[in-house]
């Protein structure tokens, strides 16, 4: 992950933790692997205790604001703790890759 992406990830994580202190935040994807192109987004998984629509909306709004300020699109995957650790998604290739290659905040 390059220096600018680390900065953006840090900014995003700090904003999320202001509102959701227990959230787990994990960057993954091409920008973490270092094989991004100029058009790649910054993929971030947010694992929160709850994922009601207003919580997901707040997370997406923060992603838009931080991304806009830094000329980067931030794509979020928002899962609750059960979904990430025990639900069907926990067995998905996506979650396995996040766990294996992701960078936690």
C-alpha positions as CSV (number, residue, x, y, z in Angstrom):
1,X,0.0,0.0,0.0
2,X,1.5,3.3,-1.0
3,X,1.9,6.3,1.3
4,X,-1.2,8.2,0.0
5,X,-3.4,5.2,0.4
6,X,-2.1,4.6,4.0
7,X,-3.0,8.2,4.8
8,X,-6.5,7.9,3.3
9,X,-7.0,4.6,5.2
10,X,-5.9,6.2,8.4
11,X,-8.2,9.2,7.9
12,X,-11.2,7.0,7.1
13,X,-10.5,4.7,10.1
14,X,-10.2,7.6,12.5
15,X,-13.6,9.0,11.3
16,X,-15.3,5.6,11.6
17,X,-13.9,5.1,15.1
18,X,-15.3,8.4,16.2
19,X,-18.8,7.1,15.5
20,X,-18.3,3.4,15.9
21,X,-15.4,2.8,18.3
22,X,-15.6,-1.0,18.2
23,X,-15.7,-1.3,14.4
24,X,-13.0,-3.4,12.8
25,X,-11.6,-1.8,9.6
26,X,-9.6,-3.7,7.1
27,X,-8.2,-2.5,3.7
28,X,-7.9,-5.0,1.0
29,X,-7.8,-5.4,-2.8
30,X,-5.4,-4.1,-5.5
31,X,-4.2,-1.0,-3.6
32,X,-3.2,-3.2,-0.6
33,X,-1.5,-5.8,-3.0
34,X,0.3,-3.0,-4.8
35,X,-1.1,-3.9,-8.3
36,X,-3.5,-1.0,-8.6
37,X,-4.0,1.1,-11.7
38,X,-4.8,4.9,-11.8
39,X,-8.5,4.1,-11.7
40,X,-8.5,1.5,-8.8
41,X,-10.6,2.2,-5.8
42,X,-9.6,1.7,-2.2
43,X,-11.5,-1.3,-0.9
44,X,-12.3,-1.3,2.8
45,X,-14.2,-3.7,4.9
46,X,-16.0,-2.4,8.0
47,X,-17.1,-5.0,10.5
48,X,-19.5,-3.4,13.0
49,X,-21.6,-4.9,15.8
50,X,-24.7,-3.6,14.0
51,X,-25.4,-2.7,10.4
52,X,-28.8,-1.1,10.4
53,X,-29.4,1.2,7.3
54,X,-28.5,4.4,9.2
55,X,-25.2,2.9,10.3
56,X,-24.3,1.7,6.8
57,X,-25.4,5.1,5.4
58,X,-23.1,6.9,7.9
59,X,-20.1,4.6,7.0
60,X,-20.7,5.2,3.2
61,X,-21.0,9.0,3.8
62,X,-17.7,9.0,5.6
63,X,-16.2,7.0,2.8
64,X,-17.5,9.5,0.2
65,X,-16.2,12.5,2.2
66,X,-12.7,11.1,2.9
67,X,-12.4,9.8,-0.7
68,X,-13.6,13.1,-2.2
69,X,-11.1,15.2,-0.1
70,X,-8.3,12.9,-1.2
71,X,-9.3,12.3,-4.9
72,X,-9.9,8.6,-4.3
73,X,-13.0,6.4,-4.5
74,X,-13.4,4.3,-1.3
75,X,-15.5,1.2,-1.8
76,X,-16.9,-0.2,1.4
77,X,-18.1,-3.7,2.3
78,X,-20.1,-3.4,5.5
79,X,-20.8,-6.6,7.5
80,X,-21.9,-7.2,11.1
81,X,-19.7,-9.3,13.3
82,X,-21.8,-12.4,12.9
83,X,-21.8,-12.2,9.1
84,X,-18.0,-11.7,9.1
85,X,-17.2,-14.4,11.6
86,X,-19.9,-17.1,11.4
87,X,-22.5,-16.4,8.6
88,X,-22.4,-17.6,5.1
89,X,-20.1,-14.7,4.1
90,X,-17.5,-15.9,6.5
91,X,-16.9,-18.8,4.1
92,X,-16.8,-16.7,1.0
93,X,-13.7,-16.1,-1.1
94,X,-14.1,-12.3,-0.4
95,X,-13.9,-12.7,3.4
96,X,-11.1,-15.3,3.2
97,X,-9.1,-12.8,1.1
98,X,-9.8,-10.0,3.5
99,X,-8.6,-12.1,6.4
100,X,-5.6,-13.4,4.6
101,X,-4.3,-10.3,2.8
102,X,-6.1,-7.4,4.4
103,X,-4.4,-4.7,6.5
104,X,-6.3,-3.8,9.7
105,X,-6.5,-0.3,11.0
